[in-house]
Amino acid sequence: MASTQLKPINLSKPPNHAVIILASGLSLRLGQEKQLLCKDGEPLICFMTKLALSTKPQAIIIVIPDNQPSIASVMNELAFQYSMIQMVVNSTPEIGMAYSLFGFDY
């Protein structure tokens, strides 16, 4: 059996990745906005964004649903603090998750 060798990670190079957070679900089965559920005392969408920030990405794109100002509102402060955070609106979240990847408006 051939052995697989793992390459060591070069920690001296800056991270070269981006993060996409798909948060445009309508939470119909839950009955309330899943993005705003609390995790460790803050909205889940903020918790996940801070987790993404800890990886030091070049960009974070957060896809949020249209007509949900409360979700955008909780993200405004983080987006203001970190220029690499960009919020994108999925104008038709009812179509499904895949549309969040290619159907949003810039």
C-alpha positions in Angstrom: 0.0 0.0 0.0 1.4 3.4 -1.0 1.7 6.0 1.8 0.4 9.5 1.4 2.6 12.3 2.5 1.1 15.5 3.7 2.8 18.8 2.8 3.5 21.0 5.8 1.6 24.3 5.9 3.7 27.4 5.3 2.5 29.7 8.1 4.8 32.5 6.9 2.6 33.1 3.8 -0.5 35.2 4.2 -3.8 33.3 3.8 -5.1 33.2 0.3 -8.7 32.4 0.6 -12.2 33.9 0.7 -15.3 32.8 2.7 -18.9 32.7 1.4 -21.6 32.6 4.1 -24.9 31.4 2.7 -27.4 33.1 5.0 -30.3 33.8 2.7 -32.6 31.0 3.8 -36.1 31.9 4.8 -36.3 29.6 7.8 -39.9 28.6 6.9 -39.8 25.4 8.9 -38.2 27.1 12.0 -40.8 29.9 11.9 -38.2 32.6 12.7 -35.0 33.9 11.2 -32.3 31.3 11.8 -29.6 33.9 11.2 -30.8 35.8 14.3 -30.9 32.8 16.7 -28.4 33.4 19.6 -25.1 31.6 19.8 -22.9 32.6 22.7 -24.9 35.7 23.3 -24.9 37.1 19.7 -26.8 36.4 16.5 -25.7 33.3 14.7 -24.8 35.2 11.6 -22.4 37.4 13.6 -20.9 34.4 15.4 -20.3 32.6 12.0 -18.8 35.8 10.5 -16.4 36.2 13.4 -15.4 32.6 13.1 -14.7 33.2 9.4 -12.7 36.4 10.3 -10.5 34.2 12.6 -9.2 32.5 9.5 -7.9 35.8 8.1 -9.5 35.7 4.7 -9.0 38.1 1.9 -12.8 38.5 1.6 -16.0 37.4 3.3 -19.2 37.5 1.2 -22.4 37.1 3.1 -25.5 36.3 1.1 -28.6 37.5 2.9 -32.3 37.4 1.9 -34.1 40.3 0.4 -36.7 42.1 2.5 -35.1 41.0 5.8 -33.8 44.3 7.2 -33.2 42.9 10.7 -30.5 40.5 9.3 -28.7 43.3 7.4 -29.0 45.5 10.5 -27.1 43.1 12.8 -24.4 42.7 10.2 -23.8 46.5 9.5 -21.5 47.0 12.4 -19.2 44.1 11.5 -19.2 45.1 7.8 -18.3 48.7 8.9 -15.4 47.4 11.1 -13.9 45.0 8.5 -13.6 46.2 4.9 -13.3 42.6 3.6 -16.9 41.9 4.5 -19.4 42.3 1.7 -23.1 41.7 2.0 -24.9 40.5 -1.1 -28.7 40.3 -1.4 -30.4 37.2 -2.8 -33.5 38.7 -4.3 -35.3 35.4 -4.7 -34.3 33.2 -1.7 -37.4 31.1 -2.2 -35.8 29.4 -5.2 -33.3 27.6 -2.9 -29.8 27.5 -1.7 -28.0 27.0 -5.0 -29.4 30.3 -6.3 -27.4 32.0 -3.5 -24.2 31.0 -5.3 -25.0 32.4 -8.7 -28.2 34.3 -8.7 -27.6 37.3 -6.5 -27.3 40.9 -7.6 -24.1 42.8 -6.9 
